[in-house]
Amino acid sequence: MKKISAFALIILMGLFLAACGCTDSDTTKVDVNSTQPETQNNSPSITVPEKTNSPNTETESENHTQTDSAPKKILVAYFSHTGNTRVIANQIHEKVGGDIFEIVTVNPYPTDYDSVVDQAKQEQEDNYRPQLKTKVENIDSYNVVFIGYPNWWGTMPMPVFSFLEEYDFSGKTIIPFCTHEGSGLGRSVEDITELCPQSTILDGLAIRGSSVKTAQDDVSEWLREIGMTE
Ligand SMILES: Cc1cc2nc3c(=O)[nH]c(=O)nc-3n(C[C@H](O)[C@H](O)[C@H](O)COP(=O)(O)O)c2cc1C
């Protein structure tokens, strides 16, 4: 009787274990092969090469990031006597954002054309630096500075010389734009380069004073060309 019971017990246990064994191995195959291995195989191939390359790649890609996609902190600074350059400054500001700043002299220029022409000529001959009334609060917070002016006697008005000497533009990108009646940027870019030797100076824009109100497309195209908009 005992032998029969023991035999029956062994048979029952065998059946039970066989049943459990089948179910377990099926489950293992489904779980491990269908999901986990894919994830595990993929993650090392994604992670490891990145980590292996990280000392070089990170340095390179960080530099790229800093150069190409570092946030641009933009100042659009301009001087304008009769308002033409202000129109262009506002158009640029609308398209690139940032802050806008008007360079204003302590002593205003005469409104009479002949008087301002004479005064401007004299100031240029004297290499004079007019005193500025308006101040940029924190020039260090900008890395891109647009600088706008009318062409006066072939270059920037002297207040713009004052402005460029008053602040340190080292390491910043300077982008000139001017309005004129035939001379374009004249020799202003050479003068900016001389005043700001440690700055990167991008290609400037020159717009005729009489065309400022219809200059939107020219401004947009130029901003795209110099990489300031997409
Ligand atoms: C004092 C003075 C000098 C100027 N010299 C030149 C010049 O050499 N070449 C030129 O093309 N336009 C010259 N212009 C014309 C201005 O550059 C042009 O009218 C400009 O659009 C004025 O800009 P604003 O309205 O922002 O002051 C001169 C104007 C003034 C008042």
PDBQT file of the ligand as one rigid body, heavy atoms in Angstrom, charges set to zero:
ROOT
HETATM    1  C1  LIG A 301      26.331 115.985 -42.168  1.00  0.00    +0.000 C 
HETATM    2  C2  LIG A 301      25.890 115.065 -43.266  1.00  0.00    +0.000 A 
HETATM    3  C3  LIG A 301      26.827 114.469 -44.061  1.00  0.00    +0.000 A 
HETATM    4  C4  LIG A 301      26.433 113.573 -45.063  1.00  0.00    +0.000 A 
HETATM    5  N1  LIG A 301      27.377 112.962 -45.828  1.00  0.00    +0.000 NA
HETATM    6  C5  LIG A 301      27.008 112.034 -46.726  1.00  0.00    +0.000 A 
HETATM    7  C6  LIG A 301      27.981 111.345 -47.496  1.00  0.00    +0.000 A 
HETATM    8  O1  LIG A 301      29.183 111.588 -47.405  1.00  0.00    +0.000 OA
HETATM    9  N2  LIG A 301      27.543 110.412 -48.371  1.00  0.00    +0.000 N 
HETATM   10  C7  LIG A 301      26.229 110.106 -48.543  1.00  0.00    +0.000 A 
HETATM   11  O2  LIG A 301      25.900 109.235 -49.319  1.00  0.00    +0.000 OA
HETATM   12  N3  LIG A 301      25.279 110.743 -47.794  1.00  0.00    +0.000 NA
HETATM   13  C8  LIG A 301      25.632 111.678 -46.912  1.00  0.00    +0.000 A 
HETATM   14  N4  LIG A 301      24.692 112.311 -46.155  1.00  0.00    +0.000 N 
HETATM   15  C9  LIG A 301      23.270 111.902 -46.299  1.00  0.00    +0.000 C 
HETATM   16  C10 LIG A 301      22.859 110.989 -45.156  1.00  0.00    +0.000 C 
HETATM   17  O3  LIG A 301      23.740 109.934 -45.024  1.00  0.00    +0.000 OA
HETATM   18  C11 LIG A 301      21.444 110.423 -45.386  1.00  0.00    +0.000 C 
HETATM   19  O4  LIG A 301      20.553 111.457 -45.588  1.00  0.00    +0.000 OA
HETATM   20  C12 LIG A 301      20.999 109.558 -44.233  1.00  0.00    +0.000 C 
HETATM   21  O5  LIG A 301      19.943 108.738 -44.673  1.00  0.00    +0.000 OA
HETATM   22  C13 LIG A 301      20.543 110.351 -43.020  1.00  0.00    +0.000 C 
HETATM   23  O6  LIG A 301      20.219 109.443 -42.001  1.00  0.00    +0.000 OA
HETATM   24  P1  LIG A 301      19.414 109.858 -40.687  1.00  0.00    +0.000 P 
HETATM   25  O7  LIG A 301      18.042 110.324 -41.146  1.00  0.00    +0.000 OA
HETATM   26  O8  LIG A 301      19.322 108.610 -39.900  1.00  0.00    +0.000 OA
HETATM   27  O9  LIG A 301      20.163 110.943 -40.028  1.00  0.00    +0.000 OA
HETATM   28  C14 LIG A 301      25.060 113.262 -45.223  1.00  0.00    +0.000 A 
HETATM   29  C15 LIG A 301      24.119 113.918 -44.433  1.00  0.00    +0.000 A 
HETATM   30  C16 LIG A 301      24.523 114.804 -43.463  1.00  0.00    +0.000 A 
HETATM   31  C17 LIG A 301      23.505 115.497 -42.614  1.00  0.00    +0.000 C 
ENDROOT
TORSDOF 0
